Amino acid sequence: MLQRHGYFLISQCEEFGQDEPYACLVQALRDLIRQVLTESETQVARWRSRILTAVQGNGQILVDMMPEIGLVIGPQPPVRDLSTRETQNRFHWVMQSFIRVFATVDHPLVLAIDDLAWVDRASWNLIQQLTQSLDPLALLVLGSERTDRWKAFLDRQNQTAAVETIAIEGLDRAWITQWIVDSLRCDHGTAEPLGQLIFNRTQGNPFFAHQLLEFLHRQRLLRFNFDLGRWQWDLDMIHNRGITEDVIDLMVAKIRNLAPMAQSILKLAACIGSEFSLQDLEALCEGTGGLREGLQEAIQSGLLIPLLARSVEGWGRRSARDAQADQHFKFIHDRVRQATYSLMQDDERCSQHLKVGQHGLQQMLAQRQDDRLFTVVQQLNLGRALMQNPVQLLELAQLNFNAGRKAKRAAAYEPALKHFVTAQELLPEELRDADFLLKIDLELAECQYLCGQLTEAETTLQSLQDASQAPLIQAQIYALQMACCIHQNRYEEAIDLGQQGLTILGAQLPEVTEADRVLDALQNRLIGYEVDQLVGLPRAEHDRALQSQMQLLQYVAAAAITGDRARYQMAICQMVALSIQHGNTERSAYAYVAYGTILGAGLGNYSGGHRFGKAALQLSLQFNALQGITLFSYGGLLAHWKEPFDACENHLRDAFQHCYRMGDLLYALYTLALSTDVHLLSGLPLHQAQQEIDSFHDLAQQRQHASMLLDARVKQQFLLSLRGMTTEAASFSNAQVAEADLLAQLQRPSSPKNTLSRYFIYKAQSLYLCEQYDQALEMAQRSQALVHHHFGVVVAVEHYFYYALIPGGPLRQRWN
């Protein structure tokens, strides 16, 4: 670490902090920022440049989480609103990119996390992604936890990152005895019985052993005989006293021996957290004398430690100049805080939490910053039992709502869900506002969906349909219901919901039988329009009704594209028609490029489709939206009909960069799937194509996307077959993969048909190249039944080429 100028960060998780997203990471990263700010101006400028390059215009996301970073990177432009899923992926990408700046092989980062069992799930998920994607020599995460909670933690988190567990055993009896010898300056034989007793009571835990020895001294069971000049103790008296084996009881006894003021300070601090500031204590104990003396007593008793003072004694003599620097303290051990907390009755705890929360709220409002929002809301929630005033409850409901939205923006959906549930519960009947309740329920339903609680989300959404008659709200509800259905492959139901939502907005999706008429009508409407003119249409980005209609149609297209091509075409045609009639929205770029695909792959008008794709690219730049998806559609579904493969590869490379940077990792994966198709067709050397496909496989595995993993596996085995690295010629089996098992996975009802078609296409090609023509023809015929699932995708060309070539194989064999 010292040789490579790395950073060592420490953070501690708290039992009451699990609802604060990224709590332990933010705590550590704030420490990192403070370390950076102590460096020279030149070095700070270097870090600024690296961070801004890494996050690529998304610095405000970091500022929202850690306002201190603004001192390093300066003011940042606002970030664009995205869909919820894109927001989650973008946040993870930005956080990972930021951490990667500091975590390199040449400049490693070590993150030590204490009390890991209380880590919030958002932090843990991000830590897993980092450990999977970074070199082990760049990032090391050290977590500490007691044995009784460790296994349960691992089971609960269902981790995918490799976790190496190092069990740290307590000191054995011999070490405890030696410690007694060194501490009490006695011989080994004298120390042995006391060492045995302490070992039996503490099982060798060093902290517990130290506390027990102190307890014996306070109880005068261990005392120094000045006449004899040595320590003495009576084992019979110690046994008769019935000393507890629970360190909490020892701590409680120690705390109860303190002066009342010191006890009050400890209780208040226990409610604040494991770490607290002198300023907070002074504000919360205003008008109470003896604060400084009580704090000093707690420090000298070994229960608290000052974080910045050189020594315990030094804190008591600090100068006025140091007063602001040495203002933070922490409990010596979490068991001390637990013991202090256990001394309070429920009412006293509520009162203390309420006082801490109200003080934090006043500070937050005065500073006009919400960086302490989660902490404040947590404290007020713990003290809400003492809130009787309906106005206070309404204010707390609003604070929980704000905390939920902030957590959702940070992609921490479980804490967000809890905050929305709490806001719903807190809303007093006499002040219940229908609009506010509707907002809570909409956010609640979306978080239920994002947390995988699809049944609960659909129940909430169903109840909301009766609660609001506003068309735009109804459309939003239908869109969420469609997302739930698409997530569960209930495509027909999603399409029905889309039709109902469109009806609410005064629109309608024509019957499937009218698909050709709709397409003809749009083509007639486009007569007289130059495609380039579409880019210059008025912008309708503030037309909420149009935005809702376009969203519903896009979801209909997503639900219909694999199994209902006619309805897909109608949805796209309607999106194009709406754009022409009312003006362009950010979804118009998607509509134009999809319409270009219909013209090319559907009608054979490749030149027309290409022009629509070009127009879509220009429009996506105008709106600075959906650039990745538009580039994906253009590079993967249109460009290859008119442009060389290297140009297609460039478009898809740009698409991947946009999608990955904006957090749309699903389309990033789709882009790699089509990009690897192009690599296989373009004549790229096989070992290079293998590297590209392996990268695709790694990202699919990281995202745990089963369909994309299958797609990558088919291509990997095909390439291994071409390179002669399978069990036999034309086989897709090797030591790691059995081809029969792979085919069985592909033929499951839940597996995508286009991936199964790819298998037959590549299998036919491999068999043909190995001159196994009968088997190759069988594969090509099976592919023929599925090739329609490749709408505009270049791999379909490979099917038709080999389907035409294979029958001539035996004739070529005879000629040879």
N, C-alpha and C positions, 0 to 999 in steps of 0.2 A: 504493500500500500504506500509506504513512504517513498520507496524508490520510484514508483510510477505516479506519484502525486495524486492518488485516488482520494475519494471522499468516504468517510465512515459516518453513517447516519443511524440514529437511535430513535425509536418511537415505542410508545406503550399503548396497548389497547385496554379499554375499560369496559366493564360489564354494562354500564349505562350508556356506552357510546356506540352500540351496534346499529342504531338507527341513523347515525350521521354518516353519509356516504363518503368513502375514501378517507375516513378520519385518521387512521394510522399512517396512510401514505402522505396526506397533506401535512400532518405534523412533522414527518421526516423531511419532506421536500421544503417546508418553510425553513427548517434548520439548514438545508442545503443552500437556499437562497441567502440566508444570513452569512454563511461561510463565503459565498461568492462575493458578497458586498464588502467583505473585509480585504479583498484582494486589490491589486493596483488598478488604476483607471484603464490601463492598457489591457490587462487581463479581463476586466469586466466588459470592455468593449468587444473583446474576442468572443466571450461567452454570449453577449447580446447578438452578435452576428450569427453565431452557430444556432442559437435558439430560434431566431426569426427565420433562418433558412429552413430549419427542420419543421416548424409548424406551418409555414407557408400561408400566412395571412390569417391564421386562426389563433393568434396570441391572446385575444380577448377571453377565450375559453380558460386559459391559464390564469388570467387576471381575476376572473370570476371566482375561481377556486382559491387562489392565493394572491390577494391584493399586493403583497410585498414584491411580487415579481415585476410589478410595474416600475419599480425603482431600477430594475435591470434592463427591461426591454422597452420601457417608455409607453406612452399612450398607444392603444391599439384600435383599429377600426372595428365596428360591430360585425358580428358574424351573421351569415344568412340563415334564416329559419329553414329547417328541413323537416321531413317527416320524422316521426318518433324513432323509427328503426335506424334511419340514416343518422339522426342526432346521436344515438348510442354509439354507433360504429365510429363516427367522426370524433367523439369525445375520447374513446379508447385509442384511436389513432394518434390524436394530439398528445395525450398523456404518454403514450409509448414513445412517440417521437421526441418529446422533451426529455424523458429519462435516458433515451439512447444517446443524447448529446453528452451526458456525463458518464454513461456506462459503456466503456470501450475496453478492449484488451490493453491498450496503451495507457488508459486512465480509468481504472476499475472503480466500481461503486459497491459498497457493502451496506446492506440495510439490515439492522438488527431490530427485531420486534419482540418486545416482552409481553407476556400474557397473551399469547397468540390465539388462545381459544376464544377470546372475545373479539377477534377481528371482524369487522363488518364484511358482508359478503362481496360488496362491490370492490373493496380493496383486494380481497383474496382472489377474485376472478382476474383482476388486472395483474396481480403479482404472478398468477399462473401463466397468463399470456406472455409476460415479460420473460419469465424463466424458460419458456418454450422457444421464444424467438431470439433471445440473445445468447452470445457465446458464454459458456460457464465461467470463462476467465474475465468476462466483462462485468457480470453482476452476480453477487452472492447474497442470498437472503438467509438470515439466521433468525429462527424463531425459538422462543423459549416458553415452556409451559410445564405445569406439574403433571406428573404421570397419570393421575386419576382423571384428568380432563383430556389428555392428548389423543387417545384412541377414539373417544367419542367425537372429538373435533374432526379427525380425519374422516370418519364415517359420515358425519353430517355434511362436510364440505364436498364430498365426492370428487376429490381432486384428480386432475389429469396430469399435473406436473409431477416429475419425479421428486419424491421426498425421502431424504435420507435421515433416519432417526438415530440420534446419539443419546443413549440413556446415561445421564449423569447420576451415579449412585451417591448416597450419603457417605460421610466418613465412617470407616469401620471403627470398631471398639478401640483398637490399638491407637488410631489417630486421635480419637477423642481423649484417650488417656494421656497421650503425649501433649495434647493441647492443654490439659489440666496441669501437667508437669511444668510447661513453659509459662502458663499464666500465673500459677500460684507458687512457683519456685519451690517445688517439693520433689521428693524422690518418687520413682516410679511405683514402688510398693505402696506408698501412702496414697498416691493418686488413683490407683487401680479401682478400689471400690466406688469412689465418686464417679470416675469415668464410666463404670458399668451402669450406674444409676442414670446418668445423663444420657448415655447411649440408649438404654431401654426406653426412656421417656421420649426421646427425639428421633430415634432411628438414624442418627448421624447427620441430621439436617443442621448445617453450620449456624444458620440464623436462629433456629429454634434453640440450639444448644447455648448460644450466646445469651438469648433472652432468659433461659432457665437459670443460667449461672447468675445473671443480674438479679433475677427474682429471689434466689436464695440469699443473695447479699442484702437486698432490701428487707427481707424478712428476718435478718440476723441469724439465719441458719448457716451462713457462711460469714465468718468475721475474722479480722486480723488481730492476733494476740500480740500487743506491743511488748509485753514483758518477755515473751519467748521469741518475738521477731518472726512469726510465721502465721500462715492462714490455718484456721481450724474449722472443723464442721463435725456434726453429730449425725451419722446416718440414721440412727434410730429415730431421732427427732424429725428428720426429713421424711422418713417413711410414715411416721405417725401423723404428719401434717396433711397427708393425702394429696400430694401435688398432682395437679391435672396433667394429662398428656396432650391436651389441646392448647396450642399456642395462643389461640384467640382468648381463652380464659386468662392466660398469663398477661396478655396485652391489656385486657380489660382491667385487671387488678392494678397494673402499672399506671394506666390512665386515671383510674379513680383516686390514686394517691397524689395526683397533681392538684394545684390550686384551681379553684372554680374558673378563673379567667382562662387559664391554659386549657382546661377541658372544653370550655365554650369555643375557643378558637379551633381546637381540633375537630369538634363536631361540625362547625361551619365549614371548615376546610374539607372534611369528608364528603360533604354534600356538593362542594364545588367540583372536586375531582382529585386525581392523584397529584396534580400540579396546580399551583395557585399563586396569585401575586399579592404583594403587600398592599398595593393600591386597592385591590378588591376587598381585602380584609378591613382596611381603614374606612372604606366607604360603607361597608355592611355593618361595621361595629361603631359607627359614628355616635359620639356621645358616651361611649363606654371607656372608662379609664383602665389603665393597666394593660393595654393591648401589647405594647412593646415588651413589657416584662413577661406577660403570659406566653408570647411567642418565643422569647428567649428561653423560658423554662422548658417548653416543648422541645426545643432544639437541643438543649443541654441534657435532656432526658433520653436523647437518642431516638426520638419519634419522628422528628422532622429534620430535613437538611436544607440549608441554603444552596441554591444551584450555582451561583457565581462567586460566592465568597471563597477566599483561599482556605478558610478554616471556620469551624463553628464559632470559635472565640472571636475571629476576625469580623464576623458579621455584626456582633454586638458593638464593635468599636468603629464601624465604617464611617467615613466622612460624608459631609453633605454632598460632595461631588459624586460620590459613589452611590448615593441613595437611589438614584434611578436605575443604576446598573444592577444592583444586588436586590432585585425586588421579587424574585421568584423562588418558591420553595416547593418541596415535594415530600411525601411520606417516605420514610426509610424503606418501607416494604408494603406491599398491598395488603398483607395481613394486619398491619397497623391500622390502615384505613378501614378494613372490614370490622376490626374490633371497635373502633370509634363509632362507626355507623350502627353497630349492634347495641350501643348504649342508649340510643334514642328510641322513643316510642313512635308509633306511626304518625301521630299528630305533630310531634316535634319535627320529624323528617319532612313532612309536607310543608310545615311552616318555613323551615330553612330553605327548602328547594324553591318555594314561592318567592322568598326574599331574594335569593340569588338570581332567579329568573327575572324578576321585576327590575333589579339593579342592572342586569345585562341588557334588558330591553331599553332602559333609559339611555344607556351608553350607545347602543346601536342607533337609536333615533337621533341622538345628538350628533353622532359622527356621520349619519346618513349613509351607512354602509351595512350590508347584510352578511358580512363575512362570519358573524357570530350567530346567525339566524338559527342553525340547527341546535347549538348549545343552549341558546335562550329558550327555544321551544321545548326542548327536552326538560329543562328545569321547570318551566311553567306547567308542563304536562304532569310532572311528578308532584306538583303542588296543587293541582286543580281541584282536589277534593275539598279544599278550603275556599274555593271560589263559589260564592252564592249569587253575586250580582250578574244578571243576564247580560249586561253590557260587557262585563269582563269575559264572560264565556264566549260571546260573539267575537270579541277581539282575539281571543285565543284560537277560535275556530279559523279566523282569517289568517292568523300566523301559521297555523298548521297547513292551511291551504297553500300559502306562499312557500313554506318549507317543502311541501310535496311537489310543487311545480319546479322548485330549484333542484330537488333531488332527481326529478324526471329529466330535466335538462342535462344533468350530469350522468344520465343513463343508469341511475341507481333506483331501479323500479320497485324493489321490495320495500326500502324505506319510504319511498314516495307513496306506495299503496297504504302503508301504516298511517302516514300523516293524513291522507285523504279520508281514511276510515275514522280517525280521531276527529277530524274537522266535522264530519257528518254526525258523529255522536255528540259533539259539544254544542251544536247549534240549538239554542234555547227555543222552545216552542213559541213563546210570546214574541220573539224577534226573528222568527224563521222567514227568510226572504226566498221566494220561489226561484228567482233568477240565480241567486248565490248557490242554493241547493242544487240547481240544475248543473251549474258549473262544476261543483264538487263531484256530482254523480258521473258526469261525462269524463272527468279526469280519472275517477275511480275505475270506471269501466275499461278505459284504455290501459290503465296500469294492471288491471286483472288480466287482460289479454296479453300484455307484455310479460307478465309473470307466469304465463302458462295456465292461468286459471280460466280456461275458456268457457266452462259451464257457468261459472259465477259471472263472467263478463257478459255472456249472452242473457243471463237472468236480469242483470242490472240494466242492460240495454233495452230489454223487452219492457221493463217497468218504465223506462224513460220515454218510450214511445207514447205512453198515455199521459205523461207529465207535461209535454210541450207540444203545442200546435204550430210553432214557428217553422216554416218550411226549411230554412237553413239549418236549424238544429236537428230537425228530422233527417235531413240529408246527411248530416254528420253522423247521426246514429246508424243510419243504413250503411254508411261507409265502414264504420267499425264492425258492424255485424258481418259485412262482406269479408273483411279481413279475417275474422274468426273462422268463417267457412272455408276460405281459400287455404288458410293454415291447416285445416283438417281435410283438404282435398274434396270438400263438398261443393264442387264447382257449379252444379245445376242450381243448388240453393242460393249460392252467391249471385248467380245471374238473375234469379227471381227477385232477390232483394234489391239488386241494382235497378231492375225495372220499376219496382215499387218506389224507390228513391227518386228516380227520374220523373215518375208521375207526380210526386209531391211537388217537384220543381216546375211542373207544367210541361214536361217533355215526355217523350215516349221512344222506346226502342222498337222498331218495326219487327214483324214476324219473320222467322227464318226464311219463309218462302219468298219474301220480298228482297232477299239479299242482292240478287242480280239487279233488281230495279233500283235499289239504293245506290249501288255502285255506279250504274249507268247515269243516275240523276246527278251524282257528284261529278262525274266526268263531264257531263253536259254543262254543269255549273262552272266548271273550270275552263270551259272554252272561252277564249278571249283573255284569260289570265296568263301572263308569263309567270313561270314558277318563281322567278326572282321577286316579282311583285308581292308575293305572300309575305316575304320578310319585312316589307315596308308597311304592312297593314297596321292600323292603330293598335296601341297596347291597351289591353283590358284587364290589367293586373289587379285593379281595385274593384272589379265586378265580382262580388262574393258569390252571387247566384251562379254565374258562369263558371267560376272556379269549382264550385261544388259539383256542377253538372259534369265538368271535365274529369274530376276525380272519380265520380261514379262510373263514367264510361271507361276510364283507364282500368278500373278494377274489373269491370265486365270483360274487357279485352284480356286481362290477365287470367281470368277464370275460364275463358273460352278458347284460348289459343291452342291448347293441346288436344281438345276433343270436339270443338264446335267451330270450325274454321269460318263458316258463314256468319255466325254471330260475331266472331272476332272482327271480321271485315266490316260488318255494319257499325260496330262500336267505333272503329277507327275512322270510317267514313263520316260518322256523325261528329266526331271530334274535329275533323278537318272542316266540315261544313259550319260548325259553330265558330271556328276561328275566322273563317271568311266573313260570316255574318256580323259577328260582334267585335272581332279584333283578337289579337294574339295574347295568349297567356303563356306561362312557363311550360305548361303541358303541351302547348301547340307543337313544340319541337319534336316531342315524342310522337305526336299524331302524324306529322309530316314524314318522318323517317319510316314509321310503320306503314304509312300509305305507299311510300316508295317501295317497300318490300312487297306489298300486295301487287303493285304494278309489275314489278320484276318477276318474282317467283310465282305469282298467281296468274298474271296475264301475259307474261313474256315481253312486256314493254320495259326492257332493261335500261334503255336510255332515259325514259321518263322517270323511272324509279330512281336512277342515279341523280337526276336534277333535283328531285324532292329531297333526297338525302343531303345534297349540298346545301339546299335552302335551310334544312333543319339544323345543320351545323352552324350556319350564320346566325340563326335565331337563338340557338342555345348560348352563343357568345353574347348576344344582346341582353338576354335576361340573366346571364351568369348563373344558369340553372340547368340541371339535367344534362350537363355537357358529357359526363361519363357515359350515361345511358345512350345518348344520341350517337356518340362516337362508337360505342359498342355495336349499336344497330347498323350504323353505316359501314363500319369496317368489317363486321362479321356477317352481314346479310345482304349488302348491296355492292360494296366497292369491288369485290372480286369479279363481278360481271364486266367491269369496264377498266379496271386498273390492275397493274401487275401485283404479284404476291408480296413483293417487298413493300409496296405502298400500303397494302392491307395490313401487313405486320406493323407498320408505323402507326396507322390509325388505331389498331388494337392496343398497341403499347401505350399510346396517349390515353386511350379509354381506361386502361387499367390504372394509370397514374391518377387520373381524375377520380375514378370510383374509389380507389384506395384512400386518397387524400381526404375525400369528402365523407368517408366512412361507409360508403355503400359497398360492403364487402361481398354481398350476394352477387351484384353485377360484376364486381372484380373477379369473382370466381367464374361467372358465365363468360367473361372476356377471355380468361385463360383457357377455358374449354374450347372456344372457337379459335383462339390464337394457336393452340397446339394442333388443331385440324389443319390450319394453314401451314404450320411447320412441316407436317407430314406430307403435304402435297407439293410443297415448294422446292423440294430437293435439298433441304438442309441436311448436312452430314448427320448420320444416325446418332453418333455420340452426342452431338449438340442438341438434336431433337430430344434425346433422352434426358438431358439436363433440364430442358424447358418443361418437359412433362413431369419430371421429378419435383420441380418447384411448384407446379400446379398441384401435384399430389400433397405436398407438404402444407400448402395453404388450406386445401380442402380438409386435411386432417386436423389442422389447427382450429378451423371453424366447425369441425365435427359435422360436415355436410355430407350425408350418406350418398346422395345421388352423384355429387361431383367426385366423391372418392371412387365410386364405381367407374365413372367415366375415365378418370385418370388411370385406374388399374387396368382397364381394357387396353388403353393406349400403351401403357408400360409393357404389358405382356406381348402386344403386337410387335413393338420395337425389339424386345428381347428375342422374339421369334426370328425377325429379320436379321438379327446380329448373330444367330446361331447359338443363343445362350439359353435355350429351353431344352427340355428332355429329349425331343426329337424334332425333325423337320416339320414345320407348319403347326407345331403344337404351341399352345399358350401356357403350358405347365412348366414350372420349375420347382426348386426346393421350397420356395415360400408360398407358391400359389398353385392350387389344383384347378385345372381348367373346368372340370365338371362342377366344382363348388362355385366357381365364378359364374358359370352359365346359370346355375340354379338361383343364385342371387339376382341375376339380371331378369329372370323369368317370373320373379315374384310379382303379384298384382300391384304392389306399391312402388315397384321400380319403374323409372321412366322408359317409355317405349323408344325414345330416340337413342338412348344409350344401348339398348338391346340391338337396335338397328345398326349402330356403329360396330358392335361386336360382329354381326354377320358380314358387314362390308369389309372390315379388316380381315376377318377369317377367310372370306372368299379370296381376297387379294393374296394372303399368305399361302393358301392352298394352290392358287393358280401359279404363283412364282415357284412353287415346289412341284409343279406339273401333276398335281392331284386333281384332275379336271372334273371328275364326276362329283367328288365332294365339294369342290369349289362351286359348281353349278347349283348344288343343293343349298349352299349358304346364300348364294346370290338370289335364288328364288325366295328364300325365307326373308331376305332383306327387302325384296320387292314389295312384300305385304306390309312393310313398316316404313318405307322410305318417305311416305307423305308426312311423317312426323318431323322431317327436316324442312321447314318452310324457309327457303332462301339460304340455307346453310350450305357451304361449299362442299362438305363431305358427300352430299347427295350426288354430286357430279362423279365422284369416285365410284359410287354404286353403278351408275349407268354405263360408265366406261368399261368396268370389268364385266358387267352383265352382258355387254355386247361382245367383249373380247373372249370370254371363257368358252363359248361353243366352238370357236375356231382353234382351241388348244390342241385337240387330238390331231387335227389336220396339220398344224404346224409341227407336231411331234413326228408325223409320218414324213413330212418334207425333210426334216433334219435327219 
